[in-house]
Amino acid sequence: QEDRERTVMQALTMHEEENKTRYNMFFNNCEHACNQIKYGNHQSPQITFICWTALRLVLGLIGLLALKLSPDWWQLADSCYSAMICYDHPNWALLVYHLFTTLPVALQALISYILLTRSVLCQRQEALIDETECYHLLGKELGRAVVVGGWTILAVALAPNLSSSFGLRCAVCTFAYLLSDVLYNCFAHAVMRLVLLRYWGRVWLLGPDPKDATSLVGAKEKAC
C-alpha cells in the first residue's frame, strides 16, 4: 500500500513537471518516465543499448578500414585482402580488426547479460516474479548471451576470410548481432511452444509440476 501511494505521488509530481518540459526520444521518453516513477532513476535502457550499439558500429568501421590499409599505411587499397588471406601486414591488420570489431561484440554480449541479470534479480527481490520464473529468465538470458554472442563473434571473426567485399563485411558487422538475436528468439519460442508446453505443460523445466501444484491447491481447499 505504501509503495502504491508513493508511486501515485511520484507520478503526479512528474505530471506537473512534465508540463514544463517537452518529450524527447533520447533524453525524456516514456521509458525514462516509467523508471523515474518506479525506481527513482531517470534512465532508459533501450537508449543505452542503442548508444552502445552505435559505438560498436563506429569501432567496427575502424576495424574494417584497417583491413584496407596498404603497406604505406596512409593509402587505402581496394584489394589489400584476397578472398582468403591478406598478404600485406596480416598480423597488425587482423589485430586492429579484432580489437575494434570482434572484441566490442563480446563486451556488448557480456554487459547486456549482466544488466539483464541485475534486472531479473531486482524483480525477484521485489517479489514481482517467483523463484521458478527467476531461474527460467536467468537461464534463458544466459543462453542468449552464449548463443547470440557466440554466433556474432564467430561471424565477425570469420568475415575477413570469407569475403573480400568491404560492403559485405560491413553488413556482417552491422546485422550479425541483430539477426542472431532474432533467430534465438524464434528458436526459444519454438522450443517453449512445441516441446515444453506440449510435453511438460509449461515453458520452463525447473520448479514444481503444474499438475502437482494444482493437486496440492485442491487438497488444501478441501482441508479448509
Steps between C-alpha positions, in 0.01 A plus 500: 500500500780742586682418177181559304445839662860597441468403132183706460656804667811466283285477189302811596819689572648398167178599324534851636867514402436354154277796420815712513719267292452349157512139395836397363560157352859484622494692829139502623290219352232276652757249627677780686167590661416141602840441659484836676161416649579141593866511602585869527758472218459716192644254249409305189672162447390494136671831427810374679495187284465711184794719602720198574400346166583822316838516673567137408417570135736798492780290649415224253538744213849587624586131508365450148702793369812342652451205265524734201817681605783450257862440607558876475256547794355829371355368175181300462518204264197334344643149510729470796332175603419214271203269553696293753794695640676833483862489390576854619547545875260221607612507861442864589198536270319202652599611849344843446193342340433262788578766760250750356241263351496158668585599858218762531247233398615275783488790746151598388370145549662481846378842616148433370484175697627667818239777475218256427609279789495797736153593378366146552649479850348835591159376387549189711589707808188710450290181474388591148602151383537174689812286529405273210447792263827654620701190414314466170583857396862473615545177304336646191715814508814296561414298190448824311839634605678178404315425176447852364839623617671186374336507157575869456860471612553205266342682204696821561827315561466300176382793286851601377569146379160432347475801272716775355199729452507801731123537471435139598732529798315813613169316468628212713632729772181709497226237488659182641404582861144601411445198276642261760273649767191462277589138420554423869161650591327294230678183610425561870130559434483195274655280772268640767182456295577182306698306761469631854131590495408184312690252716541681835204736495718801578768717340780416748660183630567607859242524776203290603282318251184704427287187548655435840455865596132489398445181698668656803280808481188282466602294801550813709160635399333172599682501831373851569 
